[in-house]
């Protein structure tokens, strides 16, 4: 498949799952058999926001992600530091250089040791251009364990421009697709109630429009707030909109 044909197919995907399946298979053709994508809309200072609000996609073994993400090792990863300070693509060949220069903290050295134990040895990181000071997206492309970094760098010299374009398009597409994280998907009724609130309707208006009692509408809005982990309905509308969970077409 030509690059233009692949990008067209990628932009026509209708779900995160469909896009991620396509993307992981495509990256594997370049030798990157394990990917870890992350995006936040809640960056502030040194904080990346609540981890439960991140968009995280990975095909790593859970034994890796449960520790790297679940136990917060990512926050001390040298390449995460790089993506927070830079934009574009970076070879992991800078890690030995950072180590030799004494630029790594003890926490960062522990992350490197953990990665080595899980055969996360060579690869590239891509830091996407932020759309606002509060957003940040990046992807770590881990090469097959049998590919040393110099081989990865040689491959990147040949195909790096294409890989960068593919990942940028995938990132931009991900930001348009509904994503709620595990167990935080709104029901159809909860989404409909929030959509009417977003249109400026009162609870009484919504009850009439949905053919429900006001108490039932309030129940749907309360459950939506709980699902989105916010305190007010206004916050729920904003968060659902940011997660592309509102005004979505049924497929």
C-alpha positions, -999 to 999 in steps of 0.1 A, spaced: 0 0 0 13 34 -9 19 59 18 -9 82 5 -33 52 5 -24 42 40 -28 78 53 -62 80 37 -73 47 53 -59 59 87 -79 92 86 -110 73 77 -109 51 108 -140 53 131 -127 42 164 -95 43 186 -94 5 184 -94 4 146 -68 31 143 -45 15 169 -47 -18 152 -37 -3 119 -10 18 134 7 -9 154 8 -32 123 22 -4 102 50 5 127 59 -32 130 69 -32 93 96 -7 103 108 -29 132 89 -11 159 69 -40 175 59 -22 207 44 13 210 33 35 239 12 66 231 2 92 256 -17 124 255 -30 148 282 -51 180 280 -44 188 316 -7 197 318 1 225 343 36 234 354 54 201 363 21 182 365 6 163 336 -28 161 353 -46 131 367 -33 99 351 -69 87 348 -75 115 323 -46 106 300 -52 90 267 -29 60 268 -25 34 241 0 5 241 6 -29 227 34 -36 253 29 -66 276 8 -57 307 38 -67 328 55 -37 314 27 -11 313 14 -21 348 47 -9 362 59 18 338 25 35 337 6 20 367 34 27 392 44 60 377 79 51 364 71 71 332 74 103 351 111 96 357 119 83 322 147 102 305 128 102 271 97 115 288 118 143 301 130 149 265 95 149 250 83 174 276 111 198 267 112 193 229 92 186 198 100 163 169 118 129 168 147 117 189 168 86 188 173 67 220 211 68 213 211 100 235 205 79 266 240 65 268 253 100 261 232 114 289 245 87 312 281 92 303 278 130 309 262 125 344 229 141 333 208 112 346 192 111 381 191 80 402 154 77 395 161 79 357 188 52 360 162 29 377 138 34 348 165 25 323 174 -6 343 137 -16 343 134 -10 306 165 -31 300 150 -59 321 119 -59 298 140 -57 266 130 -21 259 164 -14 245 163 6 212 139 29 195 127 65 189 105 89 207 83 114 190 70 146 208 41 161 189 36 198 186 13 210 213 -20 227 204 -20 246 237 2 250 268 -20 225 287 -17 197 261 11 172 254 12 142 232 41 117 225 48 82 214 76 58 222 85 34 193 103 4 207 123 -17 183 124 -55 183 148 -69 209 171 -81 181 175 -46 166 204 -27 181 201 11 181 226 17 153 204 -5 131 173 14 141 191 47 134 201 34 99 165 25 92 153 59 104 177 76 80 159 58 52 123 60 64 122 85 93 103 112 74 75 88 65 74 74 100 71 109 114 43 119 90 24 86 98 26 92 136 16 128 133 -14 119 113 -23 91 138 -19 116 167 -42 142 151 -68 115 142 -67 102 178 -77 136 191 -109 135 170 -120 101 182 -140 93 214 -119 81 242 -129 77 278 -105 53 294 -114 21 311 -149 21 328 -156 58 320 -177 55 289 -209 75 291 -241 57 283 -263 69 255 -288 85 279 -260 102 299 -245 116 267 -279 128 254 -286 146 287 -252 163 286 -257 173 250 -290 190 258 -273 208 287 -246 219 263 -274 233 241 -286 254 270 -316 234 280 -330 233 315 -337 200 334 -374 205 327 -367 211 290 -345 180 288 -372 159 306 -397 169 279 -373 164 251 -362 129 263 -396 118 275 -384 114 310 -392 128 345 -370 156 358 -358 132 385 -346 107 359 -328 134 340 -310 145 372 -301 108 378 -285 106 343 -266 138 349 -254 127 383 -241 93 369 -224 112 341 -206 134 366 -195 103 385 -184 86 354 -163 116 343 -151 122 379 -161 158 381 -182 178 406 -205 199 384 -225 193 353 -207 222 335 -174 204 341 -190 172 328 -201 189 296 -166 203 291 -148 170 299 -171 150 277 -165 174 249 -128 172 253 -130 134 252 -151 136 220 -179 118 239 -206 143 229 -224 148 196 -209 116 182 -225 97 154 -238 62 161 -219 37 141 
